[in-house]
Amino acid sequence: MRLALFDLDGTLVDRASAFADAIADLCHDHGYGPEIEQWLLSELADHADRGDFARLRAAFGLGESADHLWRVYVDRMAAAVTCRPAVLHSLTRLKESGWSIGVATNGSSDIQRAKVRATGLADLVDGIAASGDIDVRKPDPRLFELAAARCGTQLTSGDWMTGDNPETDIHGGHGAGLRTIWVAGRPWPEELAVPHHTVTDVTQAVDYLLAHSSV
């Protein structure tokens, strides 16, 4: 069985739009003003974990516990995040064609899995490895290896990694011995080895995988 690993945020799901909505909802629910909202938008822009809310409490002297605020944030993100129907349809085709599908994502285990469940991806993904599982982040090859193990297999030279981040997804995938597909959108660092294939949408990546299943 062929293995296709995917990044989550910015590749399979739209974290960016969900993030702003989740922060706005959290601040509205707790009566927080624009200063706290801007702090959250800035500090949590790339990734978030429970420790960020401990820093928030310390910075603004909030009464709510960090655990409470983290749980609210996870719930709000899960409610706001989306995966386009076209992406779900593409992954369904990939799975029906005999591929095993895994997710290798940087982020806390609970929030990344909440996104997978909320978007319908859980029915299509065979295994997920989040950096919070083992405190190792992409591009470390161990996260890709864990994702393969969660899918019940081991990495082989014929397996693929698809993602939008040149450093963590493509350079990391190369380091793990994977073929790579870059979902273009940000500048490509000249010092990095180029991906095996480049697309502008993850659905195009799936089309490529299906067309090259015998490669």
PEPEMO-V702950 format. One record per residue. N is the residue number from 1. PHI is phi in whole degrees, -180 to 180 (NA if undefined). PSI is psi in whole degrees, -180 to 180 (* if undefined). Layout:
N PHI PSI
N PHI PSI
//
This chain:
1 NA 133
2 -77 148
3 -116 129
4 -120 116
5 -98 145
6 -132 145
7 -70 159
8 -98 -70
9 -71 125
10 85 -7
11 -117 -64
12 -89 -35
13 -126 158
14 -96 90
15 -72 -36
16 -58 -50
17 -72 -36
18 -66 -36
19 -60 -50
20 -62 -40
21 -66 -42
22 -64 -43
23 -65 -43
24 -61 -43
25 -66 -43
26 -61 -45
27 -67 -39
28 -64 -45
29 -62 -32
30 -103 2
31 70 28
32 -82 144
33 -86 -177
34 -64 -27
35 -66 -44
36 -69 -41
37 -61 -43
38 -67 -37
39 -60 -47
40 -64 -44
41 -62 -34
42 -80 -49
43 -75 -27
44 -106 13
45 -59 -42
46 -92 -41
47 -162 162
48 -139 148
49 -148 178
50 -58 -35
51 -63 -27
52 -63 -33
53 -81 -23
54 -68 -39
55 -66 -39
56 -61 -46
57 -60 -44
58 -67 -38
59 -70 -33
60 -120 4
61 61 43
62 -79 151
63 -85 -29
64 -68 145
65 -73 156
66 -62 -38
67 -62 -43
68 -62 -48
69 -65 -38
70 -64 -45
71 -62 -40
72 -64 -44
73 -62 -44
74 -59 -45
75 -63 -43
76 -68 -39
77 -65 -43
78 -63 -36
79 -73 -28
80 -96 -26
81 -72 148
82 -133 152
83 -126 122
84 -60 142
85 -53 -35
86 -63 -35
87 -70 -44
88 -61 -41
89 -64 -42
90 -63 -45
91 -66 -34
92 -61 -44
93 -61 -42
94 -64 -45
95 -65 -42
96 -66 -20
97 -87 4
98 98 6
99 -82 148
100 -94 136
101 -116 126
102 -127 160
103 -120 128
104 -119 111
105 -136 140
106 -82 133
107 147 165
108 -67 143
109 -58 -45
110 -68 -42
111 -74 -37
112 -68 -40
113 -71 -32
114 -63 -39
115 -64 -44
116 -62 -43
117 -67 -44
118 -69 -27
119 -96 -3
120 89 0
121 -70 -24
122 -59 -30
123 -75 -14
124 -113 -21
125 -92 130
126 -83 -25
127 -165 149
128 -133 136
129 -123 118
130 -107 147
131 -59 -28
132 -68 -16
133 -65 -41
134 -131 12
135 57 40
136 -132 134
137 -113 148
138 -56 140
139 -90 14
140 -58 125
141 -62 -20
142 -64 -28
143 -72 -38
144 -67 -39
145 -63 -40
146 -66 -40
147 -60 -42
148 -63 -44
149 -61 -38
150 -67 -23
151 -89 3
152 81 25
153 -146 -174
154 -124 156
155 -66 139
156 -129 168
157 -67 -15
158 -93 3
159 -87 162
160 -128 150
161 -126 129
162 -120 131
163 -167 172
164 -100 -10
165 -101 117
166 -57 -42
167 -76 -56
168 -76 -40
169 -89 -51
170 -84 -53
171 -61 -42
172 -64 -42
173 -62 -42
174 -58 -44
175 -64 -25
176 -91 3
177 83 19
178 -97 155
179 -79 151
180 -132 147
181 -126 124
182 -96 127
183 -89 98
184 -67 151
185 176 -31
186 -114 164
187 -62 145
188 -91 124
189 -67 127
190 -63 -26
191 -79 -10
192 -91 147
193 -64 142
194 -72 154
195 -70 163
196 -70 -29
197 -154 151
198 -127 137
199 -134 172
200 -109 -5
201 -151 145
202 -65 -26
203 -64 -33
204 -67 -33
205 -64 -43
206 -64 -42
207 -58 -41
208 -65 -44
209 -61 -44
210 -65 -36
211 -75 -21
212 -119 29
213 -62 -25
214 -93 -3
215 -75 *
//
